[in-house]
Amino acid sequence: MSAHEVADVAVIGGGPAGLAAAAEAKAAGASRVLLLERDDRVGGILNQQVHDGFGTKVFGEALTGPEYAAIYEDRVNDRDVETWLKTHVIDVTKDRLITVHSDKGLRTIEAGSVVLSMGCRERTRGAIGTAGTRPSGVFTAGAVQNYMNVRNLAVGRKVVILGSGDIGLIMARRLKLEGAEVVCVAEILPQPSGIAGNMVRCLEDFDIPLFLSTTVVEIHGKSRVTGVTLAEVGPKMGEKKGTRRFVECDTLLLSVGLIPENELTNKIGIITNPLTTGAIVDDSFRTSVPGIFSCGNVLQVHDVVDYATLESEKAGIAAAIWATTGKLPDADIKVTAGEGLRYVLPATISGTDSVDFTMRSWKEDHNRAIIFKSGGEEVRRLRMPHMEPAGMIRVRLGKGRFRRIVNNELTVEVGD
């Protein structure tokens, strides 16, 4: 027999999103809040991100990852949130019955509301199907970050990085500072995947070359990587003939994208967005299943942790309100991503309060505008000097703007 627990709010995942959601759920009036984390400590990826730059939006100062995480861990503890470490969530039902396993055995939790904040994981070599042998010396960027920043271990002396995601760029700098040679960064896309600031601080400032429209087509070596073969790719991602070249290295670092940990989301039967692979949510971060909310990197991959935190605080508050009252405003206004945008969150809004919309563009662009329209008329126009797919766009609309919405439809697009 498993033990049975009852909680107002259960938050799954103790990274930055989960910490923020749990702390605010408790502050918003939830009597018992459980924070469920499979690791032996909270904080998630922040614990190994020793560089600064975190907290500039929330706290107005640049903090390291561990410093940022510690602030929210203190909030969780000060507000008497119950944190269950080394606790694996096995199942969640639509009725918010959670089954977990830990050193205390199997337990079930009957929750008034559930917040999904499981974060994301890195794509591996298997996920991108790179040909060649299987030697040691192939790592994901996050694994290298853990080895170097947490365990104080070197991973190699001559490194090629595949992918220009932000963690890969940051680790290029870290490797160079530790005395390793970073031969190059190869990016399959025609534009960088990381934010512009990291391109300057981590590559240009350290004279690390970046090859765009280039990928690794083969890995060489038996017991250890001895090199990789690079090749240029065309507009349809096919290899260009005659562009192969061998690059000697002893380490290949992969920074080829993140995958939201949405196995539980899909298992519950929550409707998801095929572009983000995260849940479709309203402005309360409520999913298609009543009483279940989603936030942080499991909802959409963020490039700035501060925004994931702000998003998750709202989700935690809404989860507490739902658990204690069973009511949230109806979100009847449909939001659609129009010309030039990959997606817009939230997908529906109530129009009863201000909303922070987040979105990403399809391509790099300059001197354009983000335009909100309803019924063919502009609701708001915001000038954008620069847009890039790697940079999340965040726009707030005050609730007064929603009086101009007709037919409960709002479109967001890129225009002149």
Sequence and secondary structure as in RCSB ss.txt:
>XXXX:A:sequence
MSAHEVADVAVIGGGPAGLAAAAEAKAAGASRVLLLERDDRVGGILNQQVHDGFGTKVFGEALTGPEYAAIYEDR
VNDRDVETWLKTHVIDVTKDRLITVHSDKGLRTIEAGSVVLSMGCRERTRGAIGTAGTRPSGVFTAGAVQNYMNV
RNLAVGRKVVILGSGDIGLIMARRLKLEGAEVVCVAEILPQPSGIAGNMVRCLEDFDIPLFLSTTVVEIHGKSRV
TGVTLAEVGPKMGEKKGTRRFVECDTLLLSVGLIPENELTNKIGIITNPLTTGAIVDDSFRTSVPGIFSCGNVLQ
VHDVVDYATLESEKAGIAAAIWATTGKLPDADIKVTAGEGLRYVLPATISGTDSVDFTMRSWKEDHNRAIIFKSG
GEEVRRLRMPHMEPAGMIRVRLGKGRFRRIVNNELTVEVGD
>XXXX:A:secstr
  EEEEEEEEEE  SHHHHHHHHHHHHTT S EEEE SSSSSSGGGGG  SS BTTTTTSS B HHHHHHHHHHH
HHHTT EEE S EEEEE TT EEEEEETTEEEEEEEEEEEE   EEE  HHHHT  B   B EEEHHHHHHHHHT
S     SEEEEE   HHHHHHHHHHHHTT EEEEEEESSSS SS HHHIIIIIGGGT  EEETEEEEEEEESSBE
EEEEEEEB TTS B TT  EEEE SEEEE   EEE  HHHHHHT  B TTT SB  BTT B SSTTEEE GGGTS
  S HHHHHHHHHHHHHHHHHHHHHS      EEEEE TTEEEEE SEE SSS EEEEEEESS EEEEEEEEEET
TEEEEEEEEEEE TTS EEEEE GGGGGG  TTEEEEEEE 
